[in-house]
Amino acid sequence: MVFDYTLASARDALRKREISAVELVNTHLEAIERLDGRLNSFITRTPDQAREAAKAADDLLAKGEGGALCGIPLGIKDLFATEGVRTTAASHILENFVPPYESTVTANLKRDGAISLGKLNLDEFAMGSTNLTSAFGGVENPWKRQGSDARLVPGGSSGGSAAAVAAGLVLGATGTDTGGSIRQPASFCGIAGVKPTYGRCSRFGTIAFASSLDQAGPMAKNLRDCAIMLESMAGFDAKDSTSVDKAVPNYEAALDRGVKGMRVGIPKEYRTDNLPEEIAALWDQGIAWLKDAGAEIVDVSLPHTKYGLPTYYIAALAEASSNLARYDGVRYGKRVTGPSLDALYEATRAAGFGDEVKRRILLGTHVLSSGYYDAYYLRAQKVRTLLQRDFLQAYEKVDMLLTPTAPSGAFAWDEKPTDPVQVYLNDVFTVPASLAGVPAVSVPAGLDSTGVPLGLQLIGRFFDEETLFAAGHVLEKSASFSHRPTLHAGVSA
Amino acid sequence: MSLDAKKVARIARLARIGLSDDEVQTYQKDMEGIIGWVEQLNEVDITDVPPMVGTGLATARLRDDIVTDGERRDDVLSNAPEREGLFFTVPKVVE
């Protein structure tokens, strides 16, 4: 059955010619047709280009050629510029933007033969943890609570990516993570997600939110699939001044290394007073799994953890206000005219940006404005140094850290808090690693009492994604998470 | 610190986002809440702590001062919301 394939098993089946790329792509396109009217995980579908590419992939495969991802159907978060294919960032201000260039990450995937089925929904400009801020409508999480048809959020900002993978519409998807935007939706949708070290994947052609934090990464059914994707996505790029010139290892080969003799840190500050009991229990279960596999468990302290979220919001919003200044209605994007240039700017940005984006630009402008810069922005940058030191000091004692990914499972659309600060708390466990720039992964580890997935997070040393793949794979094998969501391509309606 | 409506309107002006009076009220309430929450950073002792500017993993690179990508005028203009010939257009700025 086609929908039982993982990315890795589909790759092997394509090479053995057990299935053709055309059949694989067509079956997934048909599933999108069938399910996505409801899920809304795609903003733009590209079936014609995908079918063309599948034919070309079959020609290569028939000759025993083709790259590591030849013939594999993927979805691309609509934050990556794709040449000739509309790229919106889920914002009205870019609703008709057709980039004349390709992002480095998607160019790398294409080079290796991956086939894009289209552009995936997200929170507007990747700002959100619910995917409800998209100008193209929210995404429905394919998971349901037992006995309830309530629409759950897929998490965010890479909510379309997570939902499309979980529902079996694609074999993998690109995501971007600024403060948890790969890991939290992966946790909410029961899939694996990897936020690599800052500088591992090029940011060129990825629409910027907060440039010192934004990092692209893979989202897929499991870590093996993520490893295959990351090996293609990563690498030095002269077009990104923060790209790091470091060889890309064979991540897939790291999966079976095990954790024998490795030291896993458990940061006590993550055991917050209001952590739900079943998430604490799952965390304990993860500790036991790693211990059983031969790891040594070490209690560690990351004393500045509680300052992670406020530091993140100052840094990210300041950078966002600066990055989003480019949307002025002059050179590209939406324009609303006015009697003067300033009136044009104000009308364009008033009509083009949604509520959350405006709120963040306004706050970012405030913390950068004269008289407030030192009190907010500079102070936050200093606390960020302390947060990074917490990690570096912990890594003198341990090889990695284990924590929950999110403080809750997926909640219903209408349960989203109205207080923005309460929404921001979704990212409490993911933001510190983003601020430090270290890599982290989320793997599905179990279901909560209502039947929705919960993830565990592993956080590693700079450029040591391999250890995270090895330890994450131990968690995957122990959890043997084989549950499927209610809405899935493999279930006939 | 309080953020009054006048201040929010001034920030919106700096950010070139047109806001109605009602919107100013709404954003004022939200922003006050968020600013109050981030002020917990004032508890942290930051004496002698340098600001973190990037992660420090990438090093600045120099390259030869030559054109590596050019002659793409039509591409650059391809998304212009309004243009005249080879130019972007805006409302008249100079009298």
Interface residues (C-beta under 8 A of the other chain):
Chain A: N96 F97 V98 P100 Y101 T197 Y198 G199 S212 A238 S241 T242 S243 V244 H304 K306 Y307 P310 T311 Y313 I314 S321 A325 D328 G329 V330 R331 Y332 G333 K334 R335 T337 G338 P339 S340 L341 D342 A343 L344 Y345 E346 A347 R349 A350 F353 K358 R359 I361 L362 L363 T365 H366 S369 Y376 L378 R379 A380 Q381 K382 V383 R384 T385 L386 Q388 D419 P420 V421 A436 G437 F462 F463
Chain B: L3 V8 I11 A12 L14 A15 R16 I17 G18 L19 Y27 D30 M31 G33 I34 I35 W37 V38 E39 Q40 L41 N42 V44 I46 V49 P50 P51 M52 V53 G54 T55 L57 A58 A60 R61 R63 R72 D75 V76 S78 N79 A80 P81 E82 F88 V90 P91 V93
